[in-house]
Each structure stands twice: as C-alpha cells, then as structure tokens.
Amino acid sequence: MTVLITGGLGFIGSHTVVDLIEQGYDCVILDNLSRTTIDVLEKIELIVQRKIPFMKVNMLESQALRNVFTQYDITSVIHFAGFKSVGESVQNPLVYYQTNLISTLNLIDIMQEFDVKKLVFSSSATVYGDLHIPPLREDLPLKALNPYGRTKLILEEILCDLVSSDNSWSIALMRYFNPIGAHKTGLLGELPFGIPNNLMPHLLKVAIGETSKLQIFGGDYDTEDGSCIRDFIHIMDLASGHVRALDYLKKNAGCEAFNLGTGIGYSVLKLIDTFKEVTGIKVPFEIANRREGDIVVSIADVTKAETLLGWKAKYNLSDMCEDAWNWELNRKRGE
Ligand SMILES: NC(=O)c1ccc[n+]([C@@H]2O[C@H](COP(=O)([O-])OP(=O)(O)OC[C@H]3O[C@@H](n4cnc5c(N)ncnc54)[C@H](O)[C@@H]3O)[C@@H](O)[C@H]2O)c1
C-alpha cells in the first residue's frame, strides 16, 4: 500500500505522514512548497528514522502530477494540498478557486486514469456554515460563508457526484474542527505562512514575544465568557483519524463525510487560560470587534467517526497547549 500525500509537508500532512509510517504504510509526499519549507521533510525523516520519497509538484500542472503516478505504484491518496485562510480567500477568491478546485480536479482525473480510486479528502467544519445549533452531525444541510468554505463545499459535492457515477470509488470527506498542538518532539508544528487565520499561531507569536497582543474577535457573544467556542483537536488525533479513514476505505466503497473533533467545546478565553496554566505564560490580549462570518459555537458530533472508523480523540486541551509551546520554543531556537 503506497499512499500519496498531497500537501504532505504542510501542518496536517506532515503529522499524518509520521502516523502513517508508524502504522506500516509506505508514503510518497508531494508538495509545491508554496506554504511550507523543505526542512519539514528532514524533520519527518528524523522522527520516523527513514527516507521518504518526495516530489516537488504543483498540482495545477497536470503532467507533473501524472509523473508521480507513473513513477510510483500509488494505491490511495490523502489530499491535503490547498490554501486554507478564510480572510485571504475573501481578498483573493480566484486564487482560492483555482488552487483548491483545479488541483483536486486534476488529481481525481489522473487517479481515474491510473485506476486509483481510494481518496481521503481534507474538508472542513466550515461547510456547516451558520445554520445549526451544535453538536454538528455529518448529515446536516451545508452552507458556505466565504470563498474558502465554498471551495470545500463544491469539492465535497463533486466527489460525491463522482462516486454516484462510478461506485468503485471510495472517498472519505474529513471535516476538521480546530486542529492545534504539534508533534511531541517539537520538530513538527504549524508554520505561520501567508496571512494566518488560525488562533494558535497568533497566540504563540505573542507568547514568544514577536507580537505584543493577541486580538480576540468578539467578547460579547452569548457564551459563558463572551468569546467564541471551538472544538479544538490535537493535530496527532487529527492525523490518526486519516489513518483510520484509509483503513475504512479498504473495505468500504461510497462517499462518506466524517467529523474530526473531540466533541467538546472550549472558549477562546479558556484556551488562553489553559495555555497560562500549562506554560506559566500570560498571553496579553485585547477584545476586538466581531469578525464577519465567525460562527459563535462550533462543536462536532463525533459519533460517526467513533462508530465507523473506530476512532476517538485522546489528547486534551492541556496536551495541545503544551505541545504547541514546545514546538514554538524549538522553532525559535532553530532560527
Ligand atoms: N489547519 C486547519 O485549521 C484546517 C481546518 C480545516 C481544513 N483544513 C484543510 O486541510 C488541508 C491541509 O491544511 P494544513 O493546515 O495542513 O495547511 P498547510 O498550508 O500547512 O498545508 C497545505 C500544503 O499544501 C501545499 N500546496 C498548496 N498548494 C499546492 C499546489 N498547488 N500543489 C502542491 N502543493 C500545494 C502547501 O505548500 C502546503 O504545504 C487544507 O486543504 C485545508 O484547507 C485545514
């Protein structure tokens, strides 16, 4: 079983490669290095203590992508490559439509050509929009609130159409909640590339002294402390969800969506508090205006992943803060 990992040097991809190798899978990594660096490959190899094939490929170039399938005997694909910042997608929608949509269309076209029909796709909890009261179940109606979310929603629909037209495909749509944390070694974590959209890279920058204050968007929501509530999940739990999904696809055809979260919501202020408890660092913050399009409460219903994938998150919020901080310290030392 050789698994192609697109975007495999990114945040989620790199941690997933480590888990896959540890679970006995062979991996080929593909990335165009637009949002990461080649050093990540060295770090992965240091952790797993072996060389991993890597190809620098832009997925928008279909011939280059085809070469990967010619060169390696790929049996399944986990597709992480793409852009992920909501704010950036609002400023540059066409770049997002091009990158996220075309790269995926090229991929499934070439997978079809090589008769590779097992795909794990990176979707997002953003596809639930603002329609529902959590916990969010996979069978709820979906809605996109911005161009980034629309790319995920459109791609989910395209992939399900593909399965409807040809039932030899097996596709898992992984809807991530809020991945944070880092690998235990501190060698892998989230690189703050582009305009960071996620909270933790900002929090770490303030904690390490590179920025003076963290901005919290909205302090007057109808929640216990006024800040938004999120289902934070440790990146290694998220990674293991992909390994379980691949195992599932070996035995099951069809197109299935799975939430990857803990099923527990914590407020943004609670995260800052926990970070202080774990690291001793008080992160200065200010309450800024609400950010347009932010959902107040986002929490996963994880029953489906537990039942069908036999997967459950095992790390808690303190683990997430501890590992994220360890990664930040390590990254700073390496600069
Ligand atoms: N991190 C999150 O909070 C989150 C939440 C929900 C969904 N997702 C989705 O998960 C996936 C991975 O996210 P991540 O956090 O690891 O992001 P990331 O930016 O760290 O990784 C994405 C990788 O894809 C690569 N890439 C981008 N365009 C490419 C192209 N045209 N050809 C080849 N490689 C390309 C980048 O260089 C990068 O290494 C994305 O599809 C993202 O939308 C992420």
PDBQT file of the ligand as one rigid body, heavy atoms in Angstrom, charges set to zero:
ROOT
HETATM    1  N1  LIG A 401      -5.410  23.746   9.530  1.00  0.00    +0.000 N 
HETATM    2  C1  LIG A 401      -6.719  23.902   9.676  1.00  0.00    +0.000 C 
HETATM    3  O1  LIG A 401      -7.183  24.526  10.631  1.00  0.00    +0.000 OA
HETATM    4  C2  LIG A 401      -7.676  23.297   8.678  1.00  0.00    +0.000 A 
HETATM    5  C3  LIG A 401      -9.029  23.222   9.018  1.00  0.00    +0.000 A 
HETATM    6  C4  LIG A 401      -9.910  22.669   8.107  1.00  0.00    +0.000 A 
HETATM    7  C5  LIG A 401      -9.444  22.208   6.876  1.00  0.00    +0.000 A 
HETATM    8  N2  LIG A 401      -8.131  22.295   6.561  1.00  0.00    +0.000 N 
HETATM    9  C6  LIG A 401      -7.680  21.806   5.247  1.00  0.00    +0.000 C 
HETATM   10  O2  LIG A 401      -6.689  20.813   5.435  1.00  0.00    +0.000 OA
HETATM   11  C7  LIG A 401      -5.727  20.865   4.377  1.00  0.00    +0.000 C 
HETATM   12  C8  LIG A 401      -4.341  20.964   4.965  1.00  0.00    +0.000 C 
HETATM   13  O3  LIG A 401      -4.289  22.077   5.832  1.00  0.00    +0.000 OA
HETATM   14  P1  LIG A 401      -2.952  22.478   6.584  1.00  0.00    +0.000 P 
HETATM   15  O4  LIG A 401      -3.338  23.168   7.829  1.00  0.00    +0.000 OA
HETATM   16  O5  LIG A 401      -2.022  21.338   6.651  1.00  0.00    +0.000 OA
HETATM   17  O6  LIG A 401      -2.416  23.582   5.555  1.00  0.00    +0.000 OA
HETATM   18  P2  LIG A 401      -0.905  23.891   5.133  1.00  0.00    +0.000 P 
HETATM   19  O7  LIG A 401      -0.944  25.197   4.403  1.00  0.00    +0.000 OA
HETATM   20  O8  LIG A 401       0.008  23.758   6.279  1.00  0.00    +0.000 OA
HETATM   21  O9  LIG A 401      -0.600  22.703   4.100  1.00  0.00    +0.000 OA
HETATM   22  C9  LIG A 401      -1.055  22.707   2.777  1.00  0.00    +0.000 C 
HETATM   23  C10 LIG A 401       0.112  22.283   1.903  1.00  0.00    +0.000 C 
HETATM   24  O10 LIG A 401      -0.309  22.259   0.530  1.00  0.00    +0.000 OA
HETATM   25  C11 LIG A 401       0.756  22.756  -0.264  1.00  0.00    +0.000 C 
HETATM   26  N3  LIG A 401       0.178  23.260  -1.522  1.00  0.00    +0.000 N 
HETATM   27  C12 LIG A 401      -0.638  24.331  -1.678  1.00  0.00    +0.000 A 
HETATM   28  N4  LIG A 401      -0.957  24.460  -2.985  1.00  0.00    +0.000 NA
HETATM   29  C13 LIG A 401      -0.369  23.449  -3.656  1.00  0.00    +0.000 A 
HETATM   30  C14 LIG A 401      -0.322  23.056  -5.012  1.00  0.00    +0.000 A 
HETATM   31  N5  LIG A 401      -0.948  23.759  -5.961  1.00  0.00    +0.000 N 
HETATM   32  N6  LIG A 401       0.398  21.972  -5.360  1.00  0.00    +0.000 NA
HETATM   33  C15 LIG A 401       1.050  21.258  -4.412  1.00  0.00    +0.000 A 
HETATM   34  N7  LIG A 401       1.060  21.586  -3.094  1.00  0.00    +0.000 NA
HETATM   35  C16 LIG A 401       0.353  22.668  -2.712  1.00  0.00    +0.000 A 
HETATM   36  C17 LIG A 401       1.409  23.847   0.571  1.00  0.00    +0.000 C 
HETATM   37  O11 LIG A 401       2.742  24.102   0.218  1.00  0.00    +0.000 OA
HETATM   38  C18 LIG A 401       1.300  23.258   1.985  1.00  0.00    +0.000 C 
HETATM   39  O12 LIG A 401       2.458  22.545   2.352  1.00  0.00    +0.000 OA
HETATM   40  C19 LIG A 401      -6.113  22.058   3.507  1.00  0.00    +0.000 C 
HETATM   41  O13 LIG A 401      -6.832  21.580   2.403  1.00  0.00    +0.000 OA
HETATM   42  C20 LIG A 401      -7.006  22.884   4.408  1.00  0.00    +0.000 C 
HETATM   43  O14 LIG A 401      -7.940  23.628   3.687  1.00  0.00    +0.000 OA
HETATM   44  C21 LIG A 401      -7.236  22.827   7.441  1.00  0.00    +0.000 A 
ENDROOT
TORSDOF 0
